[in-house]
């Protein structure tokens, strides 16, 4: 034990936890309602306790409204949005299955990477980051390729572009394919319309439109996809993300699969209740309204959005960086001087856009005006003439 | 949108979150220090914020003491203990690699299942649940089988048995194998002695010996294992659990991999600080002392422990169910009448043992006496004569 003693780090190296106050105007994590923080700090019960089973059931029911599904199963993965993405890929890909990705941003590349790791034969329809796919070209590609699974990103966090899904889902179903939709940035902030669009598998996260801290991934699964999964005979490559086992634990038998993150489930239930009390359509409308105020504001500053009107995610704006302005310096200034976090672009959009989220508690006209004022100031100091 | 409206569940179905008070005397989740709940409810910052990077760094440093490692890398998986298990298996197994499991309980079966899903060729040394492996027989088996990876469960949650690892690690290294140790139930409650034992990959959870809510999986990785991982050329089947990517995000470049569960990291940092302030060796000693009080108490009631002296996990006791007593009824009575949660056995131990954890804040003589009194009462009412 003497060998261990010398490893003990002096306690004075670890000051009390005191996170700096931040206005989280990035793509996520975003601001959290105080009620959700309260829920996080409630005493835990066991993961098989009747009370916790009820909490899981409540979440599943509240998620149906958020996803817009009456026939789909809803459940929660005990990992972040990327765990949900991998669960979607791992469970609905069998080795050598043809897997089609609409590739127009960072997260469709991530889906591609995962599909390869799960031994799919991947085909991609590629477009520059920020563009979207038209109904006809999307449908035509699917009809030609006849994949088993089609994946697209509903709201692409890296570009700010919104991809309509109805034509994709229609064509996919025509060729017998299942459709996976990445709804990480859409759920809670805008309509996902799961049933109406025809999505088979959707996953999201907790820290964007749901205004909850990160840590869980809510999912919706159509009855068609559920039937497919039940009929699947090959083992899913991931045990932790095996949806049949998770569905059984969370919804059917409540038989132990893993020890669910109790506190995070409390938080998610509370976040969904906050949303339900506002009314989800009111919430979507509030985000749309704030988006308009935001766009008007940045356009008045002479800035332009990266994504054309009609394809913009209302909760996440990609604003072009003006010529000769160092976007990293603007972001640093915002953080240091106003406690405001926004994100930069990456990949082909590195240095070219700011990614600015206006979600949840921040989506009020007052907060948007506060942001615009600080943004304008930081840009000006960094040499931009408005 | 009218199609969605009809799906909205009436709000009166969802009362305010008010978890019942529980004394969590089960195998986990266990009781949480109030300071950890406070930490959970602190405002979040971004997952790439310098403050959060510091929080991750603090956790890594504090984990070195808990694991007992000076040369190993420490990091945290954004999933529960089972995600840590799958990370260990997925990253250190290449397809067709010979993977040896010491199988004497539920969690070694789970490791087996995961290893198969990750395409290992699994060989098992099997013993009845609750037994452990002697040094000579363990070493002999390894020398004969010459596996690439050896896995054992340090503290088997399903049986209460503690498996010494020194002989296993020695023999494994003699044949060039890496050793994975499941430390889910040991970390924080008793010495893991990572370096001294010679473990290459250890994973744990937050909700047992660390007295934090469930949701994360701390890991330690030896420099030998890290070198092996860096040299690995085949892709790990899981992207979410790819340790090279996670290590890079959390320790090296801090480049985005996934959005870490900020609040849970706050909680884990606080839980580790609570432990560091007590002194980890004092904590282990406190658990040992309470274990002795507990054993003395149940033996005085005429009960016997499932695991022989010398191989018992001090923080988790498996107590034999007396003849003609329905253990489920006893557990229900404890829960309903005293708010005490304990667990039953499963698999071959179903109906045969109670699994009773005495960990963290519950590990005081006063709490043990409180438990013994209630346990004795419940047993008596259910027909047991003490």
Interface residues (C-beta under 8 A of the other chain):
Chain A: X1 X3 X4 X5 X6 X7 X8 X9 X11 X13 X14 X17 X18 X19 X20 X21 X22 X24 X26 X28 X29 X32 X37 X38 X39 X40 X41 X42 X43 X44 X45 X46 X47 X49 X51 X55 X58 X61 X62 X64 X65 X68 X69 X70 X78 X79 X80 X81 X82 X83 X85 X86 X90 X110 X113 X114 X116 X117 X118 X191 X193 X195 X196 X205 X207 X213 X214 X215 X235 X236 X237 X238 X239 X240 X241 X256 X257 X258 X259 X260 X261 X262 X263 X264 X266 X267 X269 X270 X273 X276 X277 X280 X281 X341 X346
Chain B: X1 X3 X4 X5 X6 X7 X8 X9 X11 X13 X14 X17 X18 X19 X20 X21 X22 X24 X26 X28 X29 X32 X37 X38 X39 X40 X41 X42 X43 X44 X45 X46 X47 X49 X51 X55 X58 X61 X62 X64 X65 X68 X69 X70 X78 X79 X80 X81 X82 X83 X85 X86 X90 X110 X113 X114 X116 X117 X118 X191 X193 X195 X196 X205 X207 X213 X214 X215 X235 X236 X237 X238 X239 X240 X241 X256 X257 X258 X259 X260 X261 X262 X263 X264 X266 X267 X269 X270 X273 X276 X277 X280 X281 X341 X346
